[in-house]
Amino acid sequence: MLKTERDTATQKAPHQRVTIVGTGCIGASIGLALRLSQDADHLDIVGHDRDAGHARLAQQMGAFSSTAINLSIALDGAQLVILAVPFAELRETLQDVGRLLDPESNVVVTDTGPLKEPAFAWAAAALPANAHYVGGDPFLAPGKGGWEPLSGVADARGDLFREAVYAIAVRTQDHPSAIRTVANLALVLGAMPLFMDVAEHDAVRLIGATVPALSAAALMRATVNMPGWEEVRRAAGREFATATAGASGDLASARMATLLGRDTVLRGLDAVIAQLEVLRKSVADGDVDGLETLLASAAADRERWMQQSRSRTWQYEQQGIEQDNLFGRTLRSMLGSGIAGRSTR
């Protein structure tokens, strides 16, 4: 059989290794999306997890080309390392990765955690000088997880990041090729890269995720501790389940994020308490107009946000992303560009 030009190019294309540390919902979903991408045949997607059972389940789902129980083996030859571990485990994972990486390798290391100021500090202390850390954080589109937070490998899906916003926390000293690597990763996953200042990212994440989770926890505790919970629990349905969903999930990471972002979290909680006080006063005073205004405003605000979220009509400046030809869409081309020079972390 005669070989076409495309066949020859495909055979010559070198394999590029992407190592994903953490094979829960996010890590396995990244693996699935990469293996469904147009350059899957040229990518060696290696998964590693402290829980070998989780890694095996993810591989059985098709998320990885292979898995490695030994982290050193998983990292060997990797050009891109994605740390999809719980935030509470990120610092220790960075230390383990930094100890095992080839000090001469110009590897790009990224993560999916909620806070970047501490992550940059941990990466600077842990990673070798030639490694390039870029902070990543996928903001999933509403409706992806139903009532409960996504967590385990059973929730993984190849289209999880489609229409998501993929925040990339950048600093002026970060290597442009390393930033582009993570931006192109986001594009391959089906997400829209959003470049953010590190402090801005953390404030947005804390207000948009941590404060709602704490509010959900407060609502859950308040309701359970009220007289009559035994009866209330029978009547509690969809509204209560959705309102308190944030109280479940990764508690250790939520606690860590809350304390590391204390000042921002306190401002957010104060704003929530102020609105509750306005609401309580309207109820206590029998203020029909005031209550109507508050509820109508909240409903309109939420509907506007939901419409924007569903349509993904956000306006972003996509500076620094090359989307001509395949470069902006393929990890093979992206990784093949290489990164020279020492990190300036």
RODO-2510 file (C-alpha; in nm, 4 decimals, decimal comma):
residues 345
     n   res          X          Y          Z
     1     m     0,0000     0,0000     0,0000
     2     l     0,1313     0,3437    -0,0956
     3     k     0,1887     0,5797     0,1967
     4     t     0,0396     0,9251     0,1739
     5     e     0,2278     1,2356     0,2731
     6     r     0,0088     1,2566     0,5831
     7     d     0,0924     0,8967     0,6776
     8     t     0,4639     0,9724     0,6502
     9     a     0,4304     1,2872     0,8596
    10     t     0,2330     1,0955     1,1196
    11     q     0,5000     0,8275     1,1459
    12     k     0,7749     1,0845     1,1847
    13     a     0,5945     1,2872     1,4488
    14     p     0,7698     1,2296     1,7811
    15     h     0,5736     1,1270     2,0868
    16     q     0,5463     1,3931     2,3549
    17     r     0,4966     1,2920     2,7150
    18     v     0,2368     1,4652     2,9301
    19     t     0,2281     1,3507     3,2918
    20     i    -0,0853     1,4058     3,4972
    21     v    -0,0386     1,3738     3,8727
    22     g    -0,3749     1,3121     4,0352
    23     t    -0,6329     1,0923     3,8641
    24     g    -0,9546     1,2174     4,0184
    25     c    -1,2271     1,3946     3,8234
    26     i    -1,0103     1,6814     3,6950
    27     g    -0,6967     1,4796     3,6190
    28     a    -0,8848     1,1958     3,4493
    29     s    -1,0980     1,4433     3,2514
    30     i    -0,7838     1,6174     3,1242
    31     g    -0,6455     1,2809     3,0206
    32     l    -0,9684     1,1852     2,8428
    33     a    -0,9806     1,5170     2,6574
    34     l    -0,6181     1,4876     2,5452
    35     r    -0,6682     1,1325     2,4248
    36     l    -0,9720     1,2473     2,2251
    37     s    -0,7759     1,5335     2,0666
    38     q    -0,6559     1,5329     1,7068
    39     d    -0,2968     1,4673     1,8151
    40     a    -0,3702     1,1861     2,0581
    41     d    -0,1571     0,9451     1,8542
    42     h     0,1474     1,1624     1,9175
    43     l     0,0932     1,2059     2,2902
    44     d     0,2047     0,9744     2,5659
    45     i    -0,0370     1,0535     2,8494
    46     v     0,0926     0,9109     3,1762
    47     g    -0,1158     0,9114     3,4927
    48     h     0,0055     0,8902     3,8516
    49     d    -0,1882     0,8852     4,1759
    50     r    -0,0995     0,8025     4,5334
    51     d    -0,3997     0,5720     4,5214
    52     a    -0,3051     0,3133     4,2591
    53     g    -0,6670     0,1976     4,2451
    54     h    -0,7822     0,5413     4,1294
    55     a    -0,5147     0,5441     3,8603
    56     r    -0,6197     0,2005     3,7362
    57     l    -0,9849     0,3056     3,7177
    58     a    -0,8921     0,6162     3,5194
    59     q    -0,6803     0,4128     3,2787
    60     q    -0,9650     0,1644     3,2318
    61     m    -1,1826     0,4620     3,1351
    62     g    -0,9272     0,5480     2,8663
    63     a    -0,7823     0,8569     3,0349
    64     f    -0,4175     0,7537     3,0079
    65     s    -0,1841     0,5722     2,7739
    66     s    -0,0281     0,4220     3,0853
    67     t    -0,0045     0,4737     3,4587
    68     a     0,2976     0,4628     3,6867
    69     i     0,2857     0,3877     4,0571
    70     n     0,6350     0,5320     4,0886
    71     l     0,6281     0,9115     4,0523
    72     s     0,9859     0,9213     3,9272
    73     i     0,8958     0,6915     3,6386
    74     a     0,5847     0,8970     3,5625
    75     l     0,7912     1,2164     3,5402
    76     d     1,0739     1,0703     3,3331
    77     g     1,0894     1,2474     2,9969
    78     a     0,7785     1,4587     3,0562
    79     q     0,7614     1,7928     2,8758
    80     l     0,4411     1,8979     3,0509
    81     v     0,3451     1,8035     3,4070
    82     i    -0,0100     1,8754     3,5220
    83     l    -0,0739     1,8637     3,8963
    84     a    -0,4435     1,7848     3,9369
    85     v    -0,4260     1,7101     4,3077
    86     p    -0,6406     1,8529     4,5888
    87     f    -0,5194     2,1972     4,6944
    88     a    -0,4368     2,0644     5,0412
    89     e    -0,1837     1,8281     4,8782
    90     l    -0,0322     2,0718     4,6273
    91     r     0,2633     2,1930     4,8325
    92     e     0,3797     1,8418     4,9169
    93     t     0,3248     1,7288     4,5583
    94     l     0,5352     2,0178     4,4255
    95     q     0,8110     1,9179     4,6649
    96     d     0,7978     1,5569     4,5472
    97     v     0,7958     1,6596     4,1820
    98     g     1,0786     1,9073     4,2310
    99     r     1,2926     1,6450     4,4006
   100     l     1,2425     1,3955     4,1168
   101     l     1,2542     1,6163     3,8063
   102     d     1,5669     1,6209     3,5937
   103     p     1,7310     1,9509     3,6986
   104     e     1,8385     2,0146     3,3388
   105     s     1,4920     1,9613     3,1919
   106     n     1,2984     2,2647     3,0642
   107     v     0,9716     2,1101     3,1734
   108     v     0,6513     2,3098     3,2125
   109     v     0,4665     2,2430     3,5377
   110     t     0,1098     2,3607     3,5890
   111     d    -0,1659     2,2891     3,8369
   112     t    -0,5439     2,3161     3,8686
   113     g    -0,5681     2,4553     4,2210
   114     p    -0,7770     2,7498     4,3439
   115     l    -0,5059     2,9848     4,4798
   116     k    -0,1941     3,0975     4,2951
   117     e    -0,0020     3,3275     4,5295
   118     p     0,0847     3,0393     4,7644
   119     a     0,1306     2,8010     4,4702
   120     f     0,3898     3,0294     4,3073
   121     a     0,5776     3,0500     4,6373
   122     w     0,5691     2,6732     4,6838
   123     a     0,6813     2,6149     4,3245
   124     a     0,9704     2,8611     4,3565
   125     a     1,0948     2,6787     4,6656
   126     a     1,0453     2,3275     4,5306
   127     l     1,1107     2,3131     4,1562
   128     p     1,4527     2,3101     3,9890
   129     a     1,5680     2,6325     3,8244
   130     n     1,5029     2,5154     3,4681
   131     a     1,1430     2,4136     3,5377
   132     h     0,8736     2,6639     3,4427
   133     y     0,5667     2,6830     3,6664
   134     v     0,2480     2,8379     3,5273
   135     g    -0,0645     2,8512     3,7412
   136     g    -0,3799     2,7133     3,5804
   137     d    -0,7351     2,6888     3,7128
   138     p    -1,0380     2,5689     3,5138
   139     f    -1,3644     2,7483     3,5920
   140     l    -1,6233     2,4931     3,4837
   141     a    -1,9404     2,6061     3,3110
   142     p    -2,2550     2,5939     3,5296
   143     g    -2,4501     2,2723     3,5082
   144     k    -2,1517     2,0426     3,4619
   145     g    -2,1832     1,8784     3,8001
   146     g    -2,5507     1,8702     3,8896
   147     w    -2,6242     1,9212     4,2584
   148     e    -2,3060     1,7817     4,4065
   149     p    -1,9421     1,8945     4,3611
   150     l    -1,7383     1,6937     4,1129
   151     s    -1,4686     1,4914     4,2826
   152     g    -1,3921     1,1284     4,2024
   153     v    -1,2825     0,9536     3,8861
   154     a    -1,6406     0,8368     3,8303
   155     d    -1,7332     1,1992     3,7500
   156     a    -1,4617     1,2312     3,4837
   157     r    -1,5632     1,3051     3,1254
   158     g    -1,3799     1,4072     2,8115
   159     d    -1,5956     1,7149     2,7535
   160     l    -1,5816     1,8456     3,1108
   161     f    -1,3862     2,1564     3,0107
   162     r    -1,5837     2,2392     2,6990
   163     e    -1,6974     2,6033     2,7212
   164     a    -1,5147     2,6421     3,0519
   165     v    -1,3000     2,9419     3,1343
   166     y    -0,9424     2,8301     3,1956
   167     a    -0,7736     3,0899     3,4133
   168     i    -0,3980     3,1265     3,3693
   169     a    -0,2248     3,3301     3,6380
   170     v     0,0720     3,5110     3,4836
   171     r     0,3558     3,7303     3,5987
   172     t     0,5861     3,9525     3,3940
   173     q     0,8862     3,7259     3,4568
   174     d     0,7165     3,4070     3,3352
   175     h     0,8500     3,2499     3,0158
   176     p     0,6196     3,3293     2,7185
   177     s     0,6512     2,9763     2,5777
   178     a     0,5535     2,8255     2,9124
   179     i     0,2471     3,0493     2,9277
   180     r     0,1600     2,9579     2,5697
   181     t     0,1933     2,5899     2,6566
   182     v    -0,0762     2,6143     2,9230
   183     a    -0,2931     2,8382     2,7050
   184     n    -0,2816     2,5807     2,4271
   185     l    -0,3576     2,3044     2,6760
   186     a    -0,6740     2,4959     2,7643
   187     l    -0,7686     2,5243     2,3962
   188     v    -0,7157     2,1535     2,3365
   189     l    -0,9419     2,0798     2,6335
   190     g    -1,2136     2,2914     2,4717
   191     a    -1,1826     2,5790     2,7194
   192     m    -1,1213     2,9511     2,6739
   193     p    -0,7923     3,0745     2,8254
   194     l    -0,8223     3,3799     3,0476
   195     f    -0,5000     3,5509     3,1543
   196     m    -0,5203     3,6972     3,5020
   197     d    -0,2988     3,8752     3,7496
   198     v    -0,2129     3,6399     4,0353
   199     a    -0,3764     3,8474     4,3097
   200     e    -0,6806     3,9156     4,0911
   201     h    -0,7234     3,5441     4,0228
   202     d    -0,7122     3,4534     4,3900
   203     a    -0,9618     3,7228     4,4892
   204     v    -1,2027     3,6150     4,2153
   205     r    -1,1696     3,2493     4,3110
   206     l    -1,2251     3,3140     4,6801
   207     i    -1,5336     3,5302     4,6234
   208     g    -1,6748     3,3062     4,3513
   209     a    -1,6135     2,9678     4,5138
   210     t    -1,4879     2,9767     4,8717
   211     v    -1,7379     3,2286     5,0118
   212     p    -2,0360     3,0431     4,8552
   213     a    -1,9026     2,7166     5,0008
   214     l    -1,8756     2,8724     5,3472
   215     s    -2,2235     3,0226     5,3120
   216     a    -2,3555     2,6781     5,2200
   217     a    -2,1880     2,5300     5,5259
   218     a    -2,3450     2,7957     5,7479
   219     l    -2,6910     2,7314     5,5998
   220     m    -2,6499     2,3571     5,6499
   221     r    -2,5406     2,3922     6,0113
   222     a    -2,8085     2,6510     6,0924
   223     t    -3,0851     2,4340     5,9502
   224     v    -2,9705     2,1098     6,1115
   225     n    -2,9377     2,2794     6,4507
   226     m    -3,2840     2,4369     6,4380
   227     p    -3,5653     2,2696     6,6324
   228     g    -3,7697     2,0472     6,4045
   229     w    -3,4907     1,9296     6,1744
   230     e    -3,6282     1,5773     6,1968
   231     e    -3,9370     1,7009     6,0156
   232     v    -3,7653     1,9612     5,7964
   233     r    -3,5318     1,7030     5,6444
   234     r    -3,8307     1,5233     5,4946
   235     a    -3,9489     1,8401     5,3204
   236     a    -3,6053     1,9621     5,2104
   237     g    -3,5659     1,9053     4,8375
   238     r    -3,3954     2,0460     4,5316
   239     e    -3,3690     2,4012     4,6642
   240     f    -3,2012     2,2897     4,9850
   241     a    -2,9747     2,0427     4,8044
   242     t    -2,8475     2,3010     4,5570
   243     a    -2,8097     2,5712     4,8231
   244     t    -2,5981     2,3467     5,0472
   245     a    -2,3989     2,1576     4,7804
   246     g    -2,0934     2,3708     4,8522
   247     a    -2,0786     2,2330     5,2068
   248     s    -1,9579     1,8967     5,0757
   249     g    -1,6462     1,8090     4,8795
   250     d    -1,2791     1,8535     4,9643
   251     l    -1,2969     1,9919     5,3182
   252     a    -0,9217     2,0036     5,3816
   253     s    -0,8637     2,2122     5,0690
   254     a    -1,1577     2,4407     5,1501
   255     r    -1,0174     2,5028     5,4981
   256     m    -0,6706     2,5767     5,3596
   257     a    -0,8014     2,8161     5,0934
   258     t    -1,0166     2,9949     5,3511
   259     l    -0,7279     3,0608     5,5864
   260     l    -0,4742     3,1486     5,3161
   261     g    -0,7223     3,3957     5,1675
   262     r    -0,8513     3,5173     5,5025
   263     d    -0,8793     3,8909     5,4257
   264     t    -1,0701     3,8420     5,1004
   265     v    -1,2909     3,5746     5,2548
   266     l    -1,3793     3,8018     5,5455
   267     r    -1,4788     4,0802     5,3063
   268     g    -1,6984     3,8368     5,1189
   269     l    -1,8609     3,7013     5,4336
   270     d    -1,9213     4,0555     5,5606
   271     a    -2,0993     4,1372     5,2332
   272     v    -2,3193     3,8268     5,2673
   273     i    -2,4005     3,9083     5,6299
   274     a    -2,4909     4,2668     5,5325
   275     q    -2,7391     4,1384     5,2730
   276     l    -2,8854     3,8944     5,5255
   277     e    -2,9340     4,1806     5,7678
   278     v    -3,1174     4,3826     5,5010
   279     l    -3,3307     4,0787     5,4236
   280     r    -3,4046     4,0149     5,7900
   281     k    -3,5052     4,3776     5,8467
   282     s    -3,7443     4,3656     5,5501
   283     v    -3,9055     4,0508     5,6894
   284     a    -3,9217     4,1854     6,0459
   285     d    -4,0750     4,5156     5,9297
   286     g    -4,3198     4,3489     5,6938
   287     d    -4,1682     4,5624     5,4186
   288     v    -4,3381     4,4210     5,1091
   289     d    -4,1737     4,6626     4,8663
   290     g    -3,8288     4,6180     5,0175
   291     l    -3,8564     4,2399     5,0102
   292     e    -3,9869     4,2456     4,6539
   293     t    -3,6990     4,4690     4,5435
   294     l    -3,4354     4,2482     4,7048
   295     l    -3,5754     3,9215     4,5694
   296     a    -3,6402     4,0617     4,2217
   297     s    -3,2921     4,2111     4,2016
   298     a    -3,1321     3,8845     4,3092
   299     a    -3,3375     3,6841     4,0573
   300     a    -3,2509     3,9250     3,7745
   301     d    -2,8810     3,9250     3,8647
   302     r    -2,8699     3,5470     3,8710
   303     e    -3,0569     3,5100     3,5416
   304     r    -2,8225     3,7569     3,3737
   305     w    -2,5195     3,5714     3,5030
   306     m    -2,6622     3,2319     3,4016
   307     q    -2,7365     3,3525     3,0489
   308     q    -2,3850     3,4893     3,0118
   309     s    -2,2397     3,1692     3,1549
   310     r    -2,4408     2,9447     2,9233
   311     s    -2,3610     3,1487     2,6130
   312     r    -2,0014     3,2177     2,7207
   313     t    -2,0343     3,5760     2,5968
   314     w    -1,7523     3,7055     2,8127
   315     q    -1,5198     3,9422     2,6320
   316     y    -1,1518     3,8548     2,6672
   317     e    -0,8393     3,9931     2,5129
   318     q    -0,6563     3,6883     2,3819
   319     q    -0,3127     3,8428     2,3736
   320     g    -0,0256     3,6037     2,3303
   321     i    -0,2266     3,3070     2,1953
   322     e    -0,1323     3,2028     1,8450
   323     q    -0,4303     3,0404     1,6797
   324     d    -0,3175     3,0405     1,3180
   325     n    -0,2673     2,6929     1,1693
   326     l    -0,2444     2,4018     1,4122
   327     f    -0,0123     2,5686     1,6603
   328     g    -0,2899     2,7106     1,8747
   329     r    -0,4764     2,3836     1,8831
   330     t    -0,2287     2,0995     1,9116
   331     l    -0,0137     1,9909     2,2002
   332     r     0,2268     1,8180     1,9624
   333     s     0,3138     2,1436     1,7894
   334     m     0,3093     2,3301     2,1166
   335     l     0,5461     2,1001     2,2993
   336     g     0,7649     2,0678     1,9951
   337     s     0,8396     2,4414     2,0101
   338     g     1,0585     2,3879     2,3138
   339     i     1,1581     2,6242     2,5902
   340     a     1,5110     2,7496     2,6164
   341     g     1,6818     2,9352     2,8948
   342     r     1,6518     2,9313     3,2688
   343     s     1,3389     3,0081     3,4615
   344     t     1,3157     3,3568     3,6086
   345     r     1,0867     3,2601     3,8958
***
